[in-house]
């Protein structure tokens, strides 16, 4: 039996009051790999990602408009070379409020625009419908 219910809900099952701080106990310490990469390159985390029909949609929450150079390069290059869209979100992840978003698609970070959580939810629904109707056709699985 899957831990994800029929609606796709995938709730966080970590209880910080009982199990301690999630970041301390469960977040991979990706900084351990910093000396494995050249120069100032470092691993980045992505806050959410989904694949539908070979199309990828990633979410990245920020408290401000600043996108670090490494993430800027990652998101613009990633979206330029594949069926990927990244939504940069300024808001409060604790309370799930959204103030602004910027879309990264085809290698370009579009201008920031005011948005709320319900509008963002509708955009994700629309993207999902589009992704279902427009599956990526490639040379086959595993290539």
Secondary structure as GFF3:
##gff-version 3
##sequence-region A 1 143
A	DSSP	alpha_helix	16	19	.	.	.	ID=ss1
A	DSSP	alpha_helix	22	25	.	.	.	ID=ss2
A	DSSP	three_ten_helix	30	36	.	.	.	ID=ss3
A	DSSP	beta_strand	48	52	.	.	.	ID=ss4
A	DSSP	beta_strand	55	62	.	.	.	ID=ss5
A	DSSP	alpha_helix	69	80	.	.	.	ID=ss6
A	DSSP	beta_strand	84	92	.	.	.	ID=ss7
A	DSSP	beta_strand	97	105	.	.	.	ID=ss8
A	DSSP	beta_strand	108	109	.	.	.	ID=ss9
A	DSSP	beta_strand	113	114	.	.	.	ID=ss10
A	DSSP	alpha_helix	117	133	.	.	.	ID=ss11
###
